[in-house]
């Protein structure tokens, strides 16, 4: 069983999201915990400044970035694709 936590930076970004995006994130989080490679998530490893991290799709343009340590998923960032990969 995997556990999850959130970095302070993630929490700040999450608070700024509208309710629809917050609900979508919760849906995707549950899906990630059930099956981390469900095709809906488009779960993939990242390179460059996010080397060692993974990304999942939340909705159209929004992504959540996380790192896995043992049995813990640590969410670090949630934002639009363009803002994340400048």
N, C-alpha and C positions, 0 to 999 in steps of 0.2 A: 504494500500500500504506500502510495506517495502522499507526502504532505506538501503544503505550499505556504509561502509567506510573501510579503511585499516589502520592497525597499521604500524608504521615505519619499524618494523622488517619484516612484510609481504612485504612491498614495496621493501625492499632490496633483499629479496629472489626472488620476482617476476622478478626484473630486470635481475637476473642471468639466468632465464629460456630461452630456445630457443624459436624461434617464434612459432613453432608448439604447444608447451606447453602453451604459452601465449594465442594463439587462442582457444585452448581447454578449458582453464580456462574461457575465455569470454563466450563460448558456455554454459558451466556448470553454470555460474553465471546467465545467462538469464533463463536457465531451472529452477534454484533454485527460482528465482523471480516469475516465472509462477506457479510452483508446487513444493514446497520444499520437498515433499516426492515422487517425481518421482523415480521409481525403478532404473533408470540409475544412479542416484546420490548415491545410497546406503547411504542415510543420516541417521546418527545414533549418539546417545549421547556417550560421552567418560567418562572414569573413570580414577582413578589415578591422575597423575600430570595435566591431562586435564579435571578434574571433572568440570562439568558445561558448557563444550564446546561441539560442535558438529563437525562432520567430513563429508565431501563429497568426492567422487571419482572424480578425474580430468581425469586421463588416467591410463593405466595399474597399475602403482605402485605409482602414485602421489596422494596426499591428500591435501585438503585445510581445515584448522581448523578455526572455527568461534564461536562467542558467540552472543546470541540475547539479546538485551536490548530494551524493549518496542517494537517500530517499526523499530529498527535499527539492521542490521546485521553487526558485526564488525569482519572482517577477520584478524586473528592474525598470521597465519603460513601457508606456502605452501612448501611441501617438499616430498621426497620419504618416503614411509611407514617405511622402516627400519631406516631412520634417525630420524623420529618423535617418534617412540615407542621403543627406546633403553632402 
